[in-house]
């Protein structure tokens, strides 16, 4: 490397890093849309009885246990 501090076309800073900026490879975060002040948020709310029915339904599914069958060796 030459004394001028050049490496592959870009100048190096004193700390040894390239001064040319590189585009970030990290994915960008999506911005969430905020509800403007004064808008009624309850128009998206579900009825409470529907929510309770869904919770009961999924609790029943979570509690269900399928018995495992054991297969005897065919040999």
MIDOSE-1310 file (N, C-alpha, C; in nm, 2 decimals, decimal comma, always signed):
residues 75
xxxx	+0,08/-0,12/+0,00/+0,00/+0,00/+0,00/+0,09/+0,12/+0,00; +0,05/+0,23/-0,08/+0,13/+0,35/-0,09/+0,11/+0,43/+0,04; +0,20/+0,53/+0,06/+0,20/+0,62/+0,17/+0,08/+0,71/+0,16; +0,02/+0,74/+0,05/-0,08/+0,83/+0,03/-0,21/+0,79/+0,10
xxxx	-0,22/+0,67/+0,14/-0,34/+0,62/+0,21/-0,46/+0,58/+0,12; -0,42/+0,55/-0,01/-0,53/+0,51/-0,10/-0,54/+0,36/-0,10; -0,67/+0,32/-0,12/-0,69/+0,17/-0,13/-0,81/+0,16/-0,21; -0,80/+0,09/-0,32/-0,91/+0,05/-0,42/-0,99/+0,18/-0,45
xxxx	-0,93/+0,29/-0,48/-0,99/+0,41/-0,53/-1,05/+0,50/-0,43; -1,07/+0,45/-0,31/-1,13/+0,54/-0,20/-1,03/+0,58/-0,10; -1,04/+0,70/-0,05/-0,95/+0,75/+0,05/-0,98/+0,69/+0,19; -0,88/+0,66/+0,26/-0,89/+0,60/+0,39/-0,88/+0,72/+0,50
xxxx	-0,96/+0,71/+0,60/-0,95/+0,80/+0,71/-0,84/+0,75/+0,80; -0,81/+0,83/+0,90/-0,70/+0,80/+0,99/-0,73/+0,66/+1,07; -0,86/+0,63/+1,09/-0,90/+0,51/+1,16/-0,90/+0,39/+1,07; -0,87/+0,41/+0,94/-0,85/+0,30/+0,85/-0,98/+0,26/+0,77
xxxx	-1,09/+0,33/+0,80/-1,22/+0,31/+0,73/-1,23/+0,39/+0,61; -1,30/+0,33/+0,51/-1,32/+0,40/+0,38/-1,41/+0,52/+0,40; -1,38/+0,63/+0,34/-1,46/+0,75/+0,36/-1,59/+0,75/+0,27; -1,59/+0,66/+0,17/-1,71/+0,66/+0,09/-1,82/+0,59/+0,17
xxxx	-1,94/+0,65/+0,16/-2,05/+0,59/+0,23/-2,11/+0,47/+0,15; -2,16/+0,37/+0,22/-2,22/+0,26/+0,16/-2,37/+0,25/+0,20; -2,45/+0,20/+0,11/-2,59/+0,19/+0,14/-2,61/+0,08/+0,24; -2,69/+0,10/+0,34/-2,72/+0,00/+0,45/-2,78/-0,12/+0,39
xxxx	-2,74/-0,24/+0,44/-2,80/-0,36/+0,39/-2,91/-0,41/+0,48; -2,94/-0,34/+0,59/-3,04/-0,37/+0,69/-3,18/-0,33/+0,63; -3,28/-0,42/+0,65/-3,41/-0,39/+0,59/-3,47/-0,27/+0,66; -3,54/-0,19/+0,59/-3,61/-0,07/+0,65/-3,73/-0,11/+0,72
xxxx	-3,76/-0,04/+0,83/-3,88/-0,07/+0,91/-3,99/+0,00/+0,85; -4,11/-0,06/+0,85/-4,23/+0,00/+0,79/-4,29/+0,09/+0,90; -4,33/+0,20/+0,85/-4,40/+0,30/+0,94/-4,54/+0,26/+0,96; -4,58/+0,27/+1,09/-4,72/+0,24/+1,12/-4,81/+0,37/+1,10
xxxx	-4,92/+0,35/+1,04/-5,01/+0,47/+1,03/-5,08/+0,50/+1,16; -5,07/+0,62/+1,20/-5,13/+0,66/+1,33/-5,28/+0,71/+1,29; -5,37/+0,68/+1,39/-5,50/+0,73/+1,37/-5,51/+0,88/+1,40; -5,55/+0,96/+1,31/-5,56/+1,10/+1,33/-5,65/+1,13/+1,45
xxxx	-5,62/+1,24/+1,52/-5,70/+1,28/+1,63/-5,84/+1,31/+1,59; -5,93/+1,27/+1,67/-6,07/+1,30/+1,63/-6,14/+1,18/+1,56; -6,07/+1,09/+1,51/-6,12/+0,97/+1,44/-6,18/+0,87/+1,54; -6,28/+0,80/+1,51/-6,34/+0,71/+1,60/-6,27/+0,57/+1,57
xxxx	-6,20/+0,53/+1,67/-6,13/+0,40/+1,67/-6,23/+0,29/+1,69; -6,34/+0,31/+1,76/-6,43/+0,20/+1,79/-6,50/+0,14/+1,67; -6,49/+0,21/+1,55/-6,55/+0,15/+1,43/-6,49/+0,02/+1,39; -6,36/+0,00/+1,44/-6,29/-0,13/+1,41/-6,30/-0,23/+1,52
xxxx	-6,37/-0,19/+1,63/-6,38/-0,28/+1,74/-6,48/-0,40/+1,71; -6,45/-0,52/+1,76/-6,54/-0,63/+1,75/-6,63/-0,64/+1,86; -6,75/-0,70/+1,84/-6,85/-0,71/+1,95/-6,79/-0,80/+2,06; -6,81/-0,77/+2,19/-6,75/-0,85/+2,30/-6,80/-0,99/+2,30
xxxx	-6,93/-1,02/+2,26/-6,97/-1,16/+2,26/-6,90/-1,24/+2,16; -6,87/-1,18/+2,05/-6,79/-1,25/+1,94/-6,65/-1,29/+1,99; -6,59/-1,19/+2,06/-6,45/-1,21/+2,12/-6,46/-1,33/+2,22; -6,56/-1,33/+2,31/-6,57/-1,43/+2,41/-6,59/-1,57/+2,34
xxxx	-6,68/-1,58/+2,24/-6,70/-1,70/+2,17/-6,57/-1,75/+2,10; -6,49/-1,66/+2,04/-6,37/-1,70/+1,98/-6,27/-1,75/+2,08; -6,26/-1,69/+2,20/-6,17/-1,73/+2,31/-6,21/-1,87/+2,36; -6,34/-1,89/+2,37/-6,38/-2,02/+2,42/-6,35/-2,13/+2,32
xxxx	-6,38/-2,10/+2,19/-6,35/-2,19/+2,08/-6,20/-2,23/+2,08; -6,11/-2,14/+2,08/-5,97/-2,17/+2,07/-5,92/-2,23/+2,20; -5,98/-2,20/+2,32/-5,94/-2,26/+2,44/-5,97/-2,41/+2,43; -6,09/-2,44/+2,37/-6,13/-2,58/+2,36/-6,03/-2,66/+2,26
xxxx	-5,99/-2,59/+2,16/-5,89/-2,65/+2,06/-5,76/-2,67/+2,13; -5,71/-2,57/+2,21/-5,59/-2,58/+2,28/-5,59/-2,70/+2,38; -5,70/-2,72/+2,44/-5,71/-2,82/+2,55/-5,73/-2,97/+2,49; -5,76/-2,98/+2,36/-5,78/-3,11/+2,30/-5,65/-3,18/+2,28
xxxx	-5,65/-3,31/+2,32/-5,52/-3,39/+2,31/-5,56/-3,51/+2,22; -5,48/-3,53/+2,12/-5,50/-3,64/+2,03/-5,42/-3,76/+2,08; -5,49/-3,87/+2,11/-5,41/-3,98/+2,16/-5,31/-4,04/+2,06; -5,19/-4,07/+2,10/-5,09/-4,13/+2,01/-5,11/-4,28/+2,00
xxxx	-5,10/-4,33/+1,88/-5,11/-4,47/+1,86/-4,97/-4,53/+1,86; -4,95/-4,65/+1,92/-4,83/-4,72/+1,92/-4,84/-4,83/+1,82; -4,75/-4,84/+1,73/-4,75/-4,95/+1,63/-4,66/-5,06/+1,67; -4,71/-5,18/+1,67/-4,62/-5,30/+1,69/-4,53/-5,32/+1,57
xxx	-4,42/-5,37/+1,60/-4,32/-5,40/+1,49/-4,38/-5,51/+1,40; -4,37/-5,50/+1,27/-4,42/-5,59/+1,17/-4,33/-5,71/+1,15; -4,21/-5,70/+1,19/-4,11/-5,80/+1,17/-4,15/-5,93/+1,23
